Amino acid sequence: MAAHDEEQERKKQRLEGCAAAAGAAATGGTSPATPKPARRTVVLVHDLDETLLIFNSLLSGSWAATHQLRGDPAAVAQLLELGARWEAAILRLCDERFFFSELEDYDQTCLADIQQFDDGQSLSGYGFAADGFPPPGRRHPPHSPQEHASTARPAPYAGAAAAGLSPAAAGVVAATGGGSGGHLAAGGGSSGDRPAAAAAGAAARGLGACLDSPASRMLDAASLTRLAYRFRRIALLHKFGLAALGGAQQRQEWEVLYKETDAITGGWLSHASSLLAACTAQLGGGSIACAADGGGSSCGGPPLEVVHVAVTSGQLIPSLAKLLLFKLGGHIPAEHVWSSRFRGKLHCFRAVQQRFGAHCTFVAIGDGAEEDEAAAAMGWPYIRVLLAPAGNYPAEAVLAWRPDATGGPGLPFTQLTVQHIARAAGLGPAQPATPAEAAHGGSAAAAALEAAEGAFVCAL
């Protein structure tokens, strides 16, 4: 009886095997019972200034302070001069090639916001200088050199200043009732968070009510289309890169500036480009996860796509110029850049998640409190970038930070590796923290406090 049952089972298995083979032949050799694995996506959400590049800290003095250079007047003067040259280069590129003298008050949160007003007309031979933009009734008084220069810098995260509005744009807000100091100070919120009355008032003001720039909301349909043409041209020039944007002498000046800054910052700029390329190649190629798994199941998992985006408190157009001048444009396309000046970084993080889908894995990388808080609100791992080792910061400040995804207070950008990012994204083995690191935000912080107060003993 047992032999009979075994024979029946073998016959059943043979029949199932034949049916599977027939199904595979009918579908071109792929069995419908084994669907192709879905692509996984890891979205790395980078801050720009003092994370992927060094610029504002040269002007503000924070680089000199964290590297303990304030006692060296010559070094401080060199840093300030370097920052001023970057500021001039950024503004010149924006004004000469990106229409920034016209668009300073019409900046956007991201390119996708304005694209809906683009009718797709060919721009070959289009007369930007003679199309009547901005319209006569919407032309703002010229900004002072100081106001214009400030647009190249990231906005501070403090109350209404987090909006980063120029005085002229702020005047538009006051006159029209546009904007909201509350959501700017709080780091933003989705458009659905606005009171119904405010939304109705915005809709009554014009077709551009969906835009975050107060000045853009006041434009008529024709002006919105002309505005969209300019942002389409900016995106196209951004794709062409610096080779199409400056003469030989200007490109040489940019290269000299880049190399000087890279040298004085210990290779920060070149590390940024190398790190983004390595993340795309190694995480996307699956080598990190496969190696972490010892050649196991992760090696045969679904393909992995790595997407780089930038969320910055700087204005959008100067931020696009920075990506090119700091040699990051090949890693972060213009369509993947968000400016948080109007709505805050939490709003931008939500927009990023909506763009790519909640099923993706997100990792935020930055140096400021706003992106730290936004990442916590989104439930994303956060990697904190420091200008210098944590021991160079006041111990009390370091211990006030929550531990980041590296298990400590953060680390200088030049020490950030693909492996750190892989672990934060859940693609590599976790790195357990020591008891002191877990309690006090990292061994460097604990060491700093021990030196200051003798309160903790850490084995470093």
Helices and strands as residue ranges (DSSP letters): H 2-26, E 40-46, H 56-60, H 62-66, H 73-97, H 100-103, G 104-106, H 111-115, G 128-130, G 136-138, H 145-150, G 159-163, H 167-176, H 181-185, G 191-193, H 196-205, G 207-210, H 214-217, H 221-240, G 242-244, H 248-264, H 268-278, I 279-283, H 284-284, H 287-292, G 297-300, E 304-312, H 316-325, G 334-336, E 337-339, H 345-356, E 361-366, H 369-378, E 382-386, G 390-392, H 395-400, E 411-412, G 413-415, H 418-424, H 435-440, H 443-453
